[in-house]
């Protein structure tokens, strides 16, 4: 006779099933979790309530319902605290950090990750400690701190208990991503293979699917087409077998991209349409948006402009819906966090002084109210007017202005300003200006607060003068940040000395987050409207817009050179022309020697500058008919077209080496740069694009192995 189980055990089993479904079909997982929560609430089972709330929060997170996700996680945290379950607190606190990480609030996310880490260390729970360290590593990885991210992942692996194999496999995937970013491809592949083997041993089908899709992406990036295809197909099979719709959508998108890169448009369209159908069924609209864009690109490339226009319009509609939904969710999430923080702060203030509690509550209520009002509008002029009216209720603001950074022009544009209740004319200030508080804020990403400009201005600027009637004596300047980027500044100013107390500074600081969201909303809607107008215009406008999009997709952002995708197409065309004319084509694979120490020693900004100068020098050295492309971190491919002899190719190669012989000079500092070049010649060495590039790459590695800073033809290395 089967052993009877208690109601609490039934709730626990339901929560376990709900978690499994949440990561594959969020809506079904949420429904199961709500049932578990209802039964746990009826029986007073706190642990079951909290577990269900966590599952519900993750389901909302997977479907971009960030406000609902944060609400569930905060409720779970309250339940855990009420039950004095400190381990549970680490789960809920970490989950709150994930919501903020997802919507780009990196500082807030890291604060929650570190809080979760602190609790885990206090209760000596090594697995929860490892989870927090892994999340901190993910923030470092997204911020470009790859080496530090790798250290965090390795620390998480070392701390986690050996029997926590599922978590360890997940960290392996993160570690592989970091290794690949650092150019350690062999190590990355090994790590992904171990993660896959671990998931299969555990029978973790979701982990197996994630490992397969990441391994497929690795093969794809390495242009190991067949291995990538087989891996993606295996992932599709795993996801279909266990109903993992979220994983299936991710895999289909990558498989569609693989077919696209191989020129298999029909198969690519099929993958994207299947992904749209699946994503629609689980409500992940952002995935639908991605697929519509790719389908539009395929039709545009094929010259099928009616279908391209149809899918471009569907993409624009879907993207507008995504941004509207996600922006609303982000705004409400910030409001919720403010309200939660307000409750915590209010409790502490009440303990100290009832009068201060009332004042603090009024200020926080004002912040939330103004924040909601300004983020409710998509028209920047109305945002400015609403913000100014709200600020004047709580502080003296003779002058109020919002400046936005114009990166292209290198200026801070005060386009929206009010002085003595009247609009002021826009003014542009160079970002390197030493007489502007606003420029100082943008350059340093720091706040400026002064109580008497006569005494304190020199701390920030030189020879400061308002340039307007009246005198500004007190001022507040706050940076407007999105992620790690400063996009502008908001300022209020007064003619009175010491016009602003600490609580005034807190108000403007808090409102800056809302102002950033409102500006992003406005600029995005403005861009969407421009795109919609373009889509409604004549055919030549559509073709020009598509050409611009295609250029962005086919060119390297840093150097402006063609990327790997485009050079493959151009090389294919060059070979076809050479076949007809009976000419030769030289493929030169160029890899910089000892470039990594420049990045490690001087930073990526200098490294990027060196790469840009290398690209310019090589471009200038080539003939007008030749091609140069950037295909990797410090890897380039040159195509020497329409030549009649190997000697002609060799002449170009020698010119490239010659122009790279002199050091790169940036800001009066010289950086020595050399290169190893491998050359393959069509049709002598190969007659297919992939084979020619591979053989040029092989020849380049021969140079690397010998002495570097030289060149070698594949024909001269064959058999060595």
FIMITOR-72883 format. One record per residue (C-alpha): x negated, y negated, z negated; residue in one letter. Coordinates in nm, 3 decimals. Layout:
FIMITOR-72883
      px      py      pz rest
       X       Y       Z    A
...
END
This chain:
FIMITOR-72883
      px      py      pz rest
   0.000   0.000   0.000    X
  -0.140  -0.340   0.101    X
  -0.248  -0.563  -0.188    X
  -0.024  -0.866  -0.237    X
  -0.187  -1.206  -0.211    X
  -0.101  -1.520  -0.406    X
   0.048  -1.838  -0.260    X
  -0.289  -2.013  -0.304    X
  -0.463  -1.738  -0.107    X
  -0.201  -1.772   0.169    X
  -0.267  -2.148   0.182    X
  -0.643  -2.087   0.201    X
  -0.595  -1.841   0.488    X
  -0.373  -2.092   0.671    X
  -0.639  -2.361   0.629    X
  -0.904  -2.123   0.765    X
  -0.690  -2.048   1.072    X
  -0.614  -2.418   1.111    X
  -0.985  -2.508   1.116    X
  -1.056  -2.249   1.384    X
  -0.772  -2.388   1.599    X
  -0.863  -2.753   1.531    X
  -1.199  -2.728   1.709    X
  -1.037  -2.568   2.015    X
  -0.682  -2.713   2.025    X
  -0.659  -3.013   1.789    X
  -0.280  -3.053   1.810    X
  -0.216  -2.691   1.713    X
  -0.475  -2.719   1.435    X
  -0.304  -3.031   1.296    X
   0.035  -2.857   1.296    X
  -0.104  -2.559   1.100    X
  -0.284  -2.790   0.857    X
   0.030  -2.993   0.790    X
   0.214  -2.673   0.705    X
  -0.067  -2.576   0.464    X
  -0.062  -2.925   0.310    X
   0.316  -2.913   0.255    X
   0.295  -2.578   0.075    X
  -0.009  -2.688  -0.129    X
   0.175  -3.004  -0.234    X
   0.480  -2.803  -0.341    X
   0.268  -2.570  -0.555    X
   0.033  -2.838  -0.691    X
  -0.270  -2.665  -0.537    X
  -0.522  -2.952  -0.511    X
  -0.796  -2.758  -0.333    X
  -0.551  -2.651  -0.062    X
  -0.423  -3.008  -0.022    X
  -0.775  -3.148   0.023    X
  -0.882  -2.876   0.270    X
  -0.568  -2.936   0.477    X
  -0.626  -3.312   0.477    X
  -0.984  -3.260   0.601    X
  -0.860  -3.036   0.885    X
  -0.593  -3.291   0.980    X
  -0.856  -3.566   0.982    X
  -1.087  -3.369   1.211    X
  -0.798  -3.298   1.447    X
  -0.722  -3.669   1.473    X
  -1.092  -3.743   1.518    X
  -1.116  -3.499   1.812    X
  -0.822  -3.676   1.982    X
  -0.961  -4.030   1.916    X
  -0.691  -4.115   1.659    X
  -0.947  -4.276   1.431    X
  -0.702  -4.462   1.208    X
  -0.516  -4.139   1.127    X
  -0.846  -3.955   1.085    X
  -0.976  -4.210   0.833    X
  -0.645  -4.206   0.643    X
  -0.663  -3.827   0.606    X
  -1.029  -3.830   0.500    X
  -0.968  -4.107   0.244    X
  -0.669  -3.916   0.105    X
  -0.884  -3.601   0.083    X
  -1.151  -3.799  -0.103    X
  -0.891  -3.919  -0.354    X
  -0.772  -3.560  -0.413    X
  -1.129  -3.437  -0.462    X
  -1.205  -3.720  -0.706    X
  -0.885  -3.653  -0.900    X
  -0.983  -3.289  -0.930    X
  -1.344  -3.386  -1.023    X
  -1.463  -3.175  -0.728    X
  -1.796  -3.339  -0.643    X
  -1.879  -3.086  -0.371    X
  -1.550  -3.171  -0.206    X
  -1.646  -3.538  -0.228    X
  -1.952  -3.468  -0.012    X
  -1.731  -3.320   0.263    X
  -1.486  -3.611   0.262    X
  -1.754  -3.881   0.237    X
  -1.950  -3.729   0.525    X
  -1.632  -3.710   0.734    X
  -1.560  -4.080   0.669    X
  -1.912  -4.153   0.794    X
  -1.842  -3.956   1.112    X
  -1.540  -4.176   1.192    X
  -1.750  -4.492   1.157    X
  -2.033  -4.333   1.357    X
  -1.789  -4.251   1.637    X
  -1.652  -4.606   1.665    X
  -2.002  -4.760   1.660    X
  -2.013  -4.884   1.300    X
  -2.357  -4.732   1.246    X
  -2.452  -4.915   0.928    X
  -2.127  -4.817   0.758    X
  -2.165  -4.460   0.883    X
  -2.517  -4.433   0.746    X
  -2.405  -4.574   0.411    X
  -2.150  -4.292   0.379    X
  -2.398  -4.028   0.495    X
  -2.647  -4.146   0.233    X
  -2.375  -4.149  -0.033    X
  -2.287  -3.789   0.056    X
  -2.657  -3.700   0.039    X
  -2.691  -3.860  -0.306    X
  -2.396  -3.662  -0.447    X
  -2.530  -3.338  -0.294    X
  -2.869  -3.397  -0.455    X
  -2.709  -3.475  -0.793    X
  -2.516  -3.145  -0.791    X
  -2.812  -2.953  -0.642    X
  -2.612  -2.830  -0.340    X
  -2.874  -2.771  -0.073    X
  -2.628  -2.689   0.207    X
  -2.438  -3.015   0.158    X
  -2.770  -3.198   0.132    X
  -2.875  -3.044   0.465    X
  -2.546  -3.148   0.626    X
  -2.595  -3.511   0.524    X
  -2.957  -3.515   0.645    X
  -2.846  -3.369   0.980    X
  -2.588  -3.648   1.018    X
  -2.849  -3.913   0.939    X
  -3.068  -3.751   1.207    X
  -2.783  -3.782   1.457    X
  -2.764  -4.158   1.387    X
  -3.140  -4.187   1.441    X
  -3.112  -3.991   1.766    X
  -2.833  -4.213   1.901    X
  -3.042  -4.518   1.804    X
  -3.346  -4.400   2.000    X
  -3.553  -4.300   1.694    X
  -3.621  -3.958   1.840    X
  -3.928  -3.866   1.636    X
  -3.758  -3.956   1.307    X
  -3.441  -3.775   1.419    X
  -3.648  -3.462   1.487    X
  -3.800  -3.486   1.139    X
  -3.449  -3.507   0.990    X
  -3.327  -3.202   1.184    X
  -3.630  -2.999   1.080    X
  -3.575  -3.104   0.718    X
  -3.209  -2.997   0.740    X
  -3.309  -2.655   0.874    X
  -3.567  -2.612   0.597    X
  -3.320  -2.709   0.322    X
  -3.015  -2.511   0.441    X
  -2.971  -2.167   0.291    X
  -3.065  -1.876   0.521    X
  -2.711  -1.735   0.518    X
  -2.565  -2.064   0.646    X
  -2.634  -1.946   0.999    X
  -2.353  -2.136   1.169    X
  -2.478  -2.472   1.045    X
  -2.838  -2.383   1.127    X
  -2.737  -2.302   1.487    X
  -2.564  -2.640   1.515    X
  -2.878  -2.818   1.394    X
  -3.084  -2.616   1.643    X
  -2.881  -2.774   1.925    X
  -2.950  -3.122   1.786    X
  -3.317  -3.037   1.753    X
  -3.326  -2.912   2.112    X
  -3.177  -3.244   2.231    X
  -3.452  -3.433   2.049    X
  -3.724  -3.204   2.185    X
  -3.595  -3.248   2.540    X
  -3.595  -3.627   2.497    X
  -3.959  -3.606   2.392    X
  -4.049  -3.409   2.705    X
  -4.097  -3.079   2.519    X
  -3.882  -2.882   2.762    X
  -4.015  -2.534   2.681    X
  -3.953  -2.583   2.309    X
  -3.606  -2.724   2.381    X
  -3.509  -2.423   2.594    X
  -3.631  -2.182   2.326    X
  -3.432  -2.363   2.059    X
  -3.111  -2.352   2.264    X
  -3.160  -1.981   2.337    X
  -3.202  -1.910   1.966    X
  -2.889  -2.112   1.883    X
  -2.693  -1.912   2.142    X
  -2.821  -1.579   2.009    X
  -2.730  -1.681   1.654    X
  -2.375  -1.783   1.752    X
  -2.323  -1.452   1.934    X
  -2.455  -1.251   1.639    X
  -2.215  -1.431   1.405    X
  -1.924  -1.394   1.648    X
  -1.888  -1.774   1.642    X
  -1.719  -1.829   1.978    X
  -1.696  -2.208   1.938    X
  -2.067  -2.224   1.852    X
  -2.139  -1.991   2.144    X
  -1.951  -2.225   2.381    X
  -2.136  -2.532   2.253    X
  -2.472  -2.354   2.288    X
  -2.386  -2.243   2.643    X
  -2.281  -2.589   2.760    X
  -2.595  -2.750   2.615    X
  -2.814  -2.480   2.769    X
  -2.636  -2.535   3.102    X
  -2.704  -2.909   3.077    X
  -3.070  -2.831   3.014    X
  -3.093  -2.607   3.324    X
  -2.901  -2.870   3.522    X
  -3.145  -3.144   3.425    X
  -3.432  -2.913   3.525    X
  -3.260  -2.852   3.864    X
  -3.247  -2.481   3.790    X
  -2.919  -2.467   3.976    X
  -2.837  -2.096   3.964    X
  -2.915  -2.064   3.594    X
  -2.705  -2.373   3.521    X
  -2.413  -2.233   3.723    X
  -2.425  -1.892   3.553    X
  -2.445  -2.054   3.209    X
  -2.154  -2.290   3.273    X
  -1.942  -2.005   3.410    X
  -2.018  -1.799   3.100    X
  -1.909  -2.096   2.887    X
  -1.581  -2.126   3.080    X
  -1.517  -1.757   3.020    X
  -1.582  -1.784   2.646    X
  -1.355  -2.088   2.612    X
  -1.072  -1.929   2.810    X
  -1.095  -1.609   2.607    X
  -1.059  -1.775   2.268    X
  -0.837  -2.069   2.372    X
  -1.102  -2.333   2.311    X
  -0.946  -2.603   2.528    X
  -1.168  -2.885   2.403    X
  -1.481  -2.685   2.483    X
  -1.332  -2.579   2.817    X
  -1.284  -2.942   2.923    X
  -1.643  -3.031   2.834    X
  -1.779  -2.733   3.026    X
  -1.562  -2.796   3.333    X
  -1.685  -3.156   3.352    X
  -2.047  -3.039   3.357    X
  -1.971  -2.760   3.605    X
  -1.799  -3.015   3.831    X
  -2.107  -3.237   3.813    X
  -2.329  -2.940   3.905    X
  -2.121  -2.862   4.215    X
  -2.126  -3.233   4.303    X
  -2.506  -3.249   4.280    X
  -2.529  -2.939   4.502    X
  -2.302  -3.098   4.764    X
  -2.018  -2.853   4.695    X
  -1.738  -3.109   4.690    X
  -1.450  -2.863   4.712    X
  -1.564  -2.665   4.410    X
  -1.638  -2.988   4.223    X
  -1.287  -3.122   4.285    X
  -1.139  -2.793   4.163    X
  -1.333  -2.812   3.836    X
  -1.232  -3.173   3.771    X
  -0.863  -3.107   3.846    X
  -0.866  -2.804   3.610    X
  -1.033  -3.024   3.345    X
  -0.766  -3.295   3.390    X
  -0.487  -3.040   3.347    X
  -0.646  -2.895   3.031    X
  -0.737  -3.234   2.881    X
  -0.385  -3.364   2.941    X
  -0.240  -3.064   2.756    X
  -0.436  -3.150   2.438    X
  -0.412  -3.528   2.467    X
  -0.780  -3.616   2.521    X
  -0.722  -3.905   2.760    X
  -1.087  -4.016   2.771    X
  -1.177  -3.684   2.937    X
  -0.899  -3.735   3.193    X
  -1.047  -4.078   3.264    X
  -1.396  -3.935   3.323    X
  -1.266  -3.675   3.570    X
  -1.056  -3.926   3.767    X
  -1.363  -4.144   3.813    X
  -1.572  -3.852   3.943    X
  -1.298  -3.742   4.186    X
  -1.272  -4.099   4.320    X
  -1.651  -4.102   4.372    X
  -1.639  -3.775   4.570    X
  -1.363  -3.900   4.802    X
  -1.542  -4.232   4.853    X
  -1.864  -4.052   4.945    X
  -1.672  -3.839   5.196    X
  -1.520  -4.149   5.354    X
  -1.167  -4.050   5.245    X
  -1.071  -4.400   5.134    X
  -0.695  -4.343   5.080    X
  -0.766  -4.069   4.824    X
  -1.054  -4.272   4.680    X
  -0.819  -4.565   4.628    X
  -0.549  -4.342   4.476    X
  -0.787  -4.194   4.219    X
  -0.952  -4.531   4.154    X
  -0.613  -4.671   4.061    X
  -0.536  -4.372   3.840    X
  -0.879  -4.414   3.680    X
  -0.818  -4.785   3.612    X
  -0.477  -4.709   3.457    X
  -0.618  -4.428   3.245    X
  -0.917  -4.633   3.135    X
  -0.693  -4.920   3.031    X
  -0.481  -4.677   2.829    X
  -0.792  -4.528   2.666    X
  -0.935  -4.866   2.570    X
  -0.600  -4.993   2.444    X
  -0.550  -4.680   2.233    X
  -0.907  -4.657   2.104    X
  -0.931  -5.031   2.036    X
  -0.607  -5.024   1.837    X
  -0.737  -4.724   1.647    X
  -1.073  -4.891   1.581    X
  -0.907  -5.208   1.454    X
  -0.675  -5.017   1.224    X
  -0.968  -4.808   1.105    X
  -1.158  -5.123   1.006    X
  -0.847  -5.254   0.832    X
  -0.809  -4.927   0.642    X
  -1.172  -4.935   0.535    X
  -1.136  -5.297   0.421    X
  -0.825  -5.205   0.226    X
  -0.996  -4.904   0.068    X
  -1.300  -5.112  -0.023    X
  -1.065  -5.379  -0.154    X
  -0.901  -5.132  -0.392    X
  -1.240  -5.023  -0.525    X
  -1.358  -5.381  -0.567    X
  -1.030  -5.490  -0.722    X
  -1.053  -5.220  -0.989    X
  -1.400  -5.334  -1.089    X
  -1.303  -5.702  -1.087    X
  -0.996  -5.628  -1.299    X
  -1.215  -5.458  -1.554    X
  -1.430  -5.770  -1.578    X
  -1.186  -6.058  -1.541    X
  -0.816  -6.073  -1.448    X
  -0.843  -6.421  -1.302    X
  -1.121  -6.319  -1.065    X
  -0.911  -6.019  -0.961    X
  -0.632  -6.242  -0.837    X
  -0.871  -6.467  -0.648    X
  -1.057  -6.174  -0.491    X
  -0.727  -6.008  -0.393    X
  -0.611  -6.329  -0.226    X
  -0.936  -6.359  -0.031    X
  -0.929  -5.997   0.083    X
  -0.564  -6.027   0.181    X
  -0.653  -6.334   0.386    X
  -0.936  -6.147   0.560    X
  -0.711  -5.855   0.653    X
  -0.429  -6.084   0.767    X
  -0.653  -6.301   0.985    X
  -0.830  -5.992   1.117    X
  -0.503  -5.832   1.223    X
  -0.383  -6.152   1.387    X
  -0.696  -6.211   1.596    X
  -0.729  -5.848   1.707    X
  -0.364  -5.846   1.812    X
  -0.443  -6.084   2.100    X
  -0.630  -6.005   2.420    X
  -0.667  -6.372   2.525    X
  -0.986  -6.524   2.387    X
  -0.849  -6.880   2.369    X
  -0.568  -6.766   2.142    X
  -0.815  -6.564   1.933    X
  -1.023  -6.878   1.874    X
  -0.720  -7.091   1.782    X
  -0.582  -6.825   1.543    X
  -0.919  -6.773   1.378    X
  -0.977  -7.147   1.333    X
  -0.634  -7.196   1.178    X
  -0.691  -6.908   0.936    X
  -1.038  -7.022   0.833    X
  -0.920  -7.376   0.760    X
  -0.680  -7.232   0.502    X
  -0.968  -7.112   0.286    X
  -1.267  -7.339   0.353    X
  -1.382  -7.672   0.496    X
  -1.455  -7.633   0.868    X
  -1.516  -7.970   1.036    X
  -1.684  -7.775   1.314    X
  -1.607  -7.420   1.424    X
  -1.755  -7.239   1.724    X
  -1.815  -6.899   1.880    X
  -2.122  -6.850   2.098    X
  -2.172  -6.551   2.328    X
  -2.502  -6.420   2.461    X
  -2.552  -6.433   2.838    X
  -2.833  -6.178   2.875    X
  -2.876  -6.246   3.246    X
  -2.945  -6.615   3.193    X
  -3.115  -6.578   2.854    X
  -2.886  -6.833   2.692    X
  -2.633  -6.857   2.410    X
  -2.313  -7.010   2.548    X
  -2.088  -7.195   2.302    X
  -1.784  -7.169   2.525    X
  -1.529  -7.189   2.245    X
  -1.562  -7.468   1.990    X
  -1.349  -7.704   1.782    X
  -1.466  -8.022   1.608    X
  -1.234  -8.238   1.399    X
  -0.941  -8.033   1.536    X
  -1.035  -8.107   1.898    X
  -1.190  -7.872   2.154    X
  -1.551  -7.946   2.244    X
  -1.717  -7.906   2.581    X
  -1.907  -7.579   2.635    X
  -2.282  -7.595   2.580    X
  -2.560  -7.350   2.669    X
  -2.870  -7.307   2.454    X
  -3.179  -7.104   2.552    X
  -3.224  -6.801   2.327    X
  -3.585  -6.901   2.267    X
  -3.484  -7.247   2.144    X
  -3.655  -7.341   1.818    X
  -3.404  -7.617   1.742    X
  -3.087  -7.403   1.739    X
  -2.951  -7.215   1.438    X
  -2.742  -6.999   1.671    X
  -3.043  -6.895   1.882    X
  -3.231  -6.811   1.561    X
  -2.943  -6.588   1.446    X
  -2.935  -6.398   1.776    X
  -3.313  -6.353   1.789    X
  -3.340  -6.228   1.431    X
  -2.997  -6.064   1.391    X
  -2.972  -6.237   1.054    X
  -2.733  -6.473   0.879    X
  -2.804  -6.844   0.831    X
  -2.654  -7.017   0.528    X
  -2.754  -7.367   0.416    X
  -2.606  -7.609   0.163    X
  -2.799  -7.922   0.263    X
  -2.940  -7.947   0.613    X
  -3.174  -8.231   0.511    X
  -3.354  -7.995   0.273    X
  -3.307  -7.646   0.419    X
  -3.292  -7.676   0.799    X
  -3.669  -7.642   0.839    X
  -3.650  -7.287   0.704    X
  -3.483  -7.182   1.027    X
  -3.539  -7.443   1.301    X
  -3.762  -7.731   1.402    X
  -3.648  -8.093   1.443    X
  -3.285  -7.994   1.405    X
  -3.022  -8.247   1.513    X
  -2.655  -8.177   1.572    X
  -2.650  -8.397   1.884    X
  -2.291  -8.493   1.798    X
  -2.120  -8.769   1.605    X
  -2.123  -8.725   1.229    X
  -2.365  -8.523   1.020    X
  -2.351  -8.154   0.943    X
  -2.475  -8.094   0.589    X
  -2.352  -7.738   0.513    X
  -2.332  -7.450   0.758    X
  -2.266  -7.077   0.795    X
  -2.385  -6.878   1.100    X
  -2.300  -6.506   1.127    X
  -2.419  -6.264   1.399    X
  -2.156  -6.076   1.599    X
  -2.284  -5.720   1.628    X
  -2.162  -5.422   1.825    X
  -2.364  -5.114   1.736    X
  -2.726  -5.232   1.722    X
  -2.674  -5.521   1.966    X
  -2.608  -5.886   1.878    X
  -2.358  -6.022   2.132    X
  -2.305  -6.366   1.983    X
  -2.259  -6.584   1.676    X
  -1.971  -6.745   1.483    X
  -2.031  -7.066   1.286    X
  -1.845  -7.304   1.055    X
  -1.992  -7.638   0.946    X
  -1.906  -7.917   0.705    X
  -2.015  -8.277   0.643    X
  -2.016  -8.205   0.269    X
  -2.322  -8.087   0.075    X
  -2.278  -7.741  -0.087    X
  -1.944  -7.694   0.086    X
  -1.963  -7.313   0.089    X
  -1.972  -7.080  -0.212    X
  -2.066  -6.712  -0.205    X
  -1.705  -6.601  -0.153    X
  -1.683  -6.825   0.157    X
  -1.986  -6.649   0.299    X
  -1.819  -6.311   0.229    X
  -1.506  -6.420   0.414    X
  -1.692  -6.525   0.729    X
  -1.911  -6.214   0.711    X
  -1.606  -5.987   0.693    X
  -1.423  -6.174   0.971    X
  -1.726  -6.139   1.200    X
  -1.643  -5.768   1.251    X
  -1.290  -5.857   1.362    X
  -1.419  -6.134   1.588    X
  -1.653  -5.885   1.757    X
  -1.368  -5.644   1.828    X
  -1.143  -5.923   1.955    X
  -1.415  -6.048   2.190    X
  -1.487  -5.697   2.317    X
  -1.114  -5.647   2.376    X
  -1.084  -5.974   2.564    X
  -1.392  -5.919   2.779    X
  -1.289  -5.565   2.860    X
  -0.933  -5.661   2.954    X
  -1.075  -5.941   3.166    X
  -1.293  -5.686   3.342    X
  -1.002  -5.442   3.384    X
  -0.791  -5.719   3.537    X
  -1.071  -5.799   3.778    X
  -1.096  -5.434   3.878    X
  -0.721  -5.408   3.927    X
  -0.726  -5.718   4.146    X
  -1.009  -5.571   4.349    X
  -0.815  -5.246   4.393    X
  -0.518  -5.442   4.529    X
  -0.724  -5.637   4.779    X
  -0.812  -5.546   5.134    X
  -1.006  -5.235   5.232    X
  -1.338  -5.412   5.272    X
  -1.317  -5.533   4.909    X
  -1.265  -5.175   4.796    X
  -1.559  -5.056   5.005    X
  -1.785  -5.325   4.860    X
  -1.679  -5.237   4.503    X
  -1.740  -4.868   4.573    X
  -2.082  -4.948   4.717    X
  -2.171  -5.134   4.398    X
  -2.053  -4.841   4.185    X
  -2.244  -4.599   4.406    X
  -2.559  -4.812   4.373    X
  -2.532  -4.800   3.994    X
  -2.484  -4.422   4.002    X
  -2.777  -4.373   4.239    X
  -3.039  -4.607   4.095    X
  -3.253  -4.617   3.784    X
  -3.144  -4.888   3.539    X
  -3.496  -4.984   3.429    X
  -3.676  -5.012   3.763    X
  -3.391  -5.051   4.010    X
  -3.541  -4.767   4.215    X
  -3.339  -4.478   4.359    X
  -3.287  -4.198   4.108    X
  -3.330  -3.823   4.161    X
  -2.982  -3.781   4.304    X
  -3.032  -4.048   4.571    X
  -3.387  -3.952   4.666    X
  -3.269  -3.595   4.727    X
  -3.012  -3.728   4.975    X
  -3.259  -3.968   5.141    X
  -3.524  -3.696   5.168    X
  -3.272  -3.462   5.327    X
  -3.190  -3.729   5.588    X
  -3.560  -3.792   5.647    X
  -3.624  -3.423   5.713    X
  -3.337  -3.408   5.959    X
  -3.475  -3.709   6.149    X
  -3.826  -3.560   6.148    X
  -3.694  -3.234   6.294    X
  -3.540  -3.421   6.585    X
  -3.850  -3.632   6.651    X
  -4.110  -3.365   6.577    X
  -4.278  -3.583   6.311    X
  -4.409  -3.513   5.961    X
  -4.277  -3.622   5.621    X
  -4.497  -3.649   5.313    X
  -4.350  -3.591   4.965    X
  -4.567  -3.739   4.688    X
  -4.495  -3.640   4.326    X
  -4.649  -3.903   4.093    X
  -4.689  -3.851   3.718    X
  -4.855  -4.116   3.500    X
  -5.155  -3.998   3.299    X
  -5.158  -4.054   2.924    X
  -4.844  -4.267   2.929    X
  -4.703  -4.123   2.605    X
  -4.972  -4.291   2.386    X
  -4.859  -4.631   2.519    X
  -4.502  -4.561   2.404    X
  -4.618  -4.419   2.071    X
  -4.868  -4.700   2.000    X
  -4.695  -5.011   2.137    X
  -4.329  -4.906   2.140    X
  -4.071  -4.836   2.409    X
  -4.032  -5.202   2.503    X
  -4.394  -5.216   2.619    X
  -4.358  -4.870   2.774    X
  -4.056  -4.986   2.974    X
  -4.249  -5.294   3.089    X
  -4.538  -5.078   3.207    X
  -4.301  -4.848   3.399    X
  -4.136  -5.146   3.567    X
  -4.476  -5.284   3.676    X
  -4.584  -4.942   3.805    X
  -4.265  -4.921   4.009    X
  -4.328  -5.267   4.160    X
  -4.691  -5.194   4.247    X
  -4.611  -4.865   4.416    X
  -4.316  -5.018   4.602    X
  -4.538  -5.298   4.732    X
  -4.802  -5.045   4.844    X
  -4.559  -4.842   5.056    X
  -4.446  -4.920   5.406    X
  -4.101  -5.067   5.453    X
  -3.975  -4.737   5.593    X
  -4.099  -4.532   5.296    X
  -3.910  -4.451   4.976    X
  -4.007  -4.459   4.610    X
  -3.778  -4.320   4.334    X
  -3.800  -4.274   3.958    X
  -3.698  -3.919   3.870    X
  -3.805  -3.888   3.504    X
  -3.957  -4.074   3.213    X
  -4.294  -4.140   3.380    X
  -4.237  -3.942   3.700    X
  -4.186  -4.087   4.047    X
  -4.136  -3.939   4.394    X
  -4.252  -4.121   4.708    X
  -4.134  -4.016   5.055    X
  -4.368  -4.110   5.340    X
  -4.149  -4.097   5.649    X
  -4.199  -4.079   6.022    X
  -4.574  -4.005   6.038    X
  -4.764  -3.803   6.294    X
  -5.050  -3.662   6.088    X
  -5.157  -3.559   5.741    X
  -5.419  -3.835   5.752    X
  -5.143  -4.095   5.767    X
  -4.987  -3.950   5.453    X
  -5.327  -3.946   5.282    X
  -5.379  -4.315   5.363    X
  -5.058  -4.401   5.177    X
  -5.157  -4.181   4.881    X
  -5.493  -4.358   4.852    X
  -5.318  -4.696   4.856    X
  -5.098  -4.585   4.565    X
  -5.401  -4.478   4.361    X
  -5.575  -4.805   4.449    X
  -5.289  -5.028   4.328    X
  -5.275  -4.833   4.000    X
  -5.648  -4.862   3.935    X
  -5.616  -5.205   3.774    X
  -5.463  -5.221   3.422    X
  -5.104  -5.336   3.378    X
  -5.096  -5.678   3.212    X
  -4.803  -5.772   2.986    X
  -4.807  -6.082   2.765    X
  -5.184  -6.119   2.815    X
  -5.247  -5.760   2.700    X
  -5.392  -5.509   2.945    X
  -5.278  -5.146   2.947    X
  -5.484  -4.899   3.151    X
  -5.262  -4.673   3.361    X
  -5.361  -4.397   3.598    X
  -5.167  -4.131   3.783    X
  -5.192  -3.777   3.912    X
  -5.039  -3.725   4.259    X
  -4.934  -3.404   4.429    X
  -4.847  -3.399   4.800    X
  -4.643  -3.157   5.009    X
  -4.599  -3.207   5.385    X
  -4.299  -3.116   5.598    X
  -4.285  -2.887   5.785    X
  -4.626  -2.732   5.708    X
  -4.568  -2.665   5.335    X
  -4.189  -2.618   5.337    X
  -3.881  -2.721   5.532    X
  -3.629  -2.757   5.248    X
  -3.587  -3.051   5.008    X
  -3.607  -2.857   4.680    X
  -3.906  -2.651   4.791    X
  -4.101  -2.956   4.909    X
  -4.048  -3.133   4.576    X
  -4.141  -2.820   4.381    X
  -4.461  -2.777   4.580    X
  -4.556  -3.142   4.546    X
  -4.499  -3.099   4.172    X
  -4.720  -2.787   4.171    X
  -4.996  -2.976   4.350    X
  -4.968  -3.261   4.098    X
  -5.013  -3.022   3.807    X
  -5.331  -2.892   3.970    X
  -5.465  -3.246   3.949    X
  -5.354  -3.271   3.585    X
  -5.540  -2.951   3.505    X
  -5.861  -3.066   3.675    X
  -5.945  -3.426   3.605    X
  -5.625  -3.637   3.637    X
  -5.628  -3.976   3.815    X
  -5.643  -3.822   4.160    X
  -5.442  -3.646   4.426    X
  -5.415  -3.306   4.586    X
  -5.227  -3.160   4.883    X
  -5.029  -2.842   4.822    X
  -5.197  -2.676   5.119    X
  -5.535  -2.733   4.952    X
  -5.423  -2.575   4.624    X
  -5.233  -2.277   4.762    X
  -5.388  -1.954   4.643    X
  -5.588  -2.120   4.362    X
END
